[in-house]
Each structure stands twice: as structure tokens, then as C-alpha cells.
Amino acid sequence: MTRMTDLPDNVVITKLDALVNWCRKNSLWPMPFATACCGIELMATGASRHDIARFGAEVFRFSPRQCDLMIVAGRVVMKMMPVLQRIWLQMHEPKWCISMGACASTGGVFDTYAVVQGIDRFIPVDMYVPGCPPRPEQLLQAIIDLQEKIQREGSAWGKDVERRPHQPPRALLADPKNPRLLVAGPPIFAQDEAANKWDTGKRGESPDS
Amino acid sequence: MVSSETIQAIQARFPSAEITEFRKQFRVCVPREIVHDVLRFLKDECGFTLIIDITCVDYLYYPKAKDRFGVVYIVGRPENADRLIVKTFVNDPEPTLPTVTDLWEGARWLEREVWDMFGIRFEGHANLRRILLPEDFQDHPLRKDYPLQGRGERHNIPVVTRDLG
């Protein structure tokens, strides 16, 4: 029987999952969803000085079908949210999402009727980048942290997707008594399964109307 | 600057118009019944062939305001770059004005925007529906009695979870 110590030096033994994750994390293809000034920092991150290619994520593609990392850079308004959701659903698994900047993460200073107060209310987010706008170094740090997460969590055959606990989005956990959230009563999405699907074109009634 | 002959012609034709001047800019305030006639006169007989903007002001919390909405038409005369402001007032409920799309085709989107944001209905407009906000939006958000943070409309979007995609 061959023992590990008998193997030549150029043979490495690892788990297949770890190998697949290592490949995935070092070849992230970002989908730039840049709607505001964060997009400028995103471009700077991709340019030569900060050089996102050092982390294997330099291949920006504007087609969601070719990407596995969505970077939402900038504020997202109500009318843009279905577009963002459609792009997210068009991306293949495994896929990840970085919410870049204060506006994408929380709405930032734009607490108005039209601006979504954090994209994580409506799509899943893996990594948040603070800042207004964040420095390119902060985005790079988010990519490094995301790489760690990918190495830790993924699996070759997608068992992690099956095992993934269903976490209700933040909007469903909203405290109805909190006046800042402006949600009267339980959110409509939890009750109506059909309204939960993005492609039905059906929207719920406004809680106040 | 609009010539004094033009101003006098407007005043002579429409005695009820209140014409004021501020820093060589003229503003014509007219009752809502004759605003279409005034604009037709300006276009056909005074050469104001360009509609520059249509917008609206909500005077809800103004202490001295007599009417709620002021609808502002800005018309231009391309020959000598004149601009003239025509203003009229409408009130709740159902603030309504005649459309000016029969005079200027370019007023279509401008009137749709005023409808979208302020809820002023333009009678005779061929396609008066929302232009900027989602079609199922319930309110007119630039009205002053509308809360800054909205009424929960932005929470009405379906949620996409990891399970879905």
C-alpha cells in the first residue's frame, strides 16, 4: 500500500471540493451593475493601478450568462429592481453578489419614495462594502473575503446549494412597528406565492392603498 | 427679452391676464379657462413655436397662496431666443387642464410627467399615463402632502431568494 510519504513531491492530495472551490474563487467573472459613482470606483478597481486581475476577477462581462459575481455599485431605484432581479436570475449557479457602497447596501442618503433601501431586501447578497463611494482597496478586500467564503462553503456537485438554509430576506423580517420601514402589517410576499415569482408580472397591493 | 409690443398685444387680447416683469423676464398669469387660447395666440400670432417645458408647483403649505397647483408653461421663440412664462392655477379635487399637444407635439411627454408627479389631468391628451414611475404606482409623489419616504410602494417588489435562482 502506498503511503502519503511515498508520493513524489509534485503530487498533492486534496479533496475534490477544495480543488473546485480553489478554481472558482480564483476565476470570478464580475457582472458590473454600476448605476452611480460607485461604478467609477469599480472601473478604477479594474484599471491598471489597482488591478483586480491580481485576484483573478478581471474579466468583466456585460452579459449575465457569462458571469458568476454580480457587483451592484450604486443606488437602485424601484423601477430598476425588476431589471436587477432578472439579471441575477439569468446568472448561472454558483453565483455571488457584492453590494458595493452605502446606497446599494442601505439606500444611503436617498431615503425617498423611489430608492430601494438596500438591495438585500430583494436579492441575496454575500458581501457588503461600506463607503460612499468605497475605495478600490475596499472592493478588493471584499473580493478577498468572498474568496475565503467560496473556499469555505462551496462543493463540486452543488450539495451546498441543497443544504443551504432558507433565509428569509430582510424585508420579511422587518418589524412592522418600525416607522422607518414603512411596512404596514405582514409583507405581501410571504402570503402570496404567485407574487413571489418575478416573472408573473403580478404585484401585490400597496399596504396603504 | 420679449418685446413690449408682444406684451402689449397679449394684454390687449386677454385683459384678464396679469403680466409681471422680473429682471427682464415676463410672466403671464392667466385663468385656467383661457390658458389654451393664450398659448394658441402665442404660438400662432406671436411666433412662440417652441414649447420648452411644462412643470408644476404645489403651493399647499404656502401661507398666502390662493390656489393649490400652479402649472407653468415655458414657451420659446427660436428667431430671437425669447422666452415667456405662462402660468395658470388649478385646484383640488381633480385638477384638470386642456392639453396643449394639439399645439405642440413635444408637450406629450411634458404633460405625462406633470401627470405622473403632480396628478394634473390634461384633457384631450392621447396617451396620458405614467412616464417615470412604475405603472402600478398609486400616488403622485411631488405633491407636498406626500411623505418623503413614500407610502411603502418600494416594498411592493417581489423578493428573489437563493431558492428561486
Interface residues (C-beta under 8 A of the other chain):
Chain A: M78 K79 M81 P82 Q85 W88 L89 M91 E93 D111 T112 Y113 A114 V115 V116 Q117 R121 F122 I123 P124 V161 R164 H166 Q167 P168 P169 A171 L172 R180 L181 L182 V183 A184 P187 I188 F189 A195 N196 K197 W198 R203 G204 E205 S206 P207 D208 S209
Chain B: L132 L133 P134 D136 Q138 P141 Y146 P147 L148 Q149 G150 R151 G152 E153 R154 H155 N156 I157 P158 V159 V160 T161 R162 D163 L164 G165
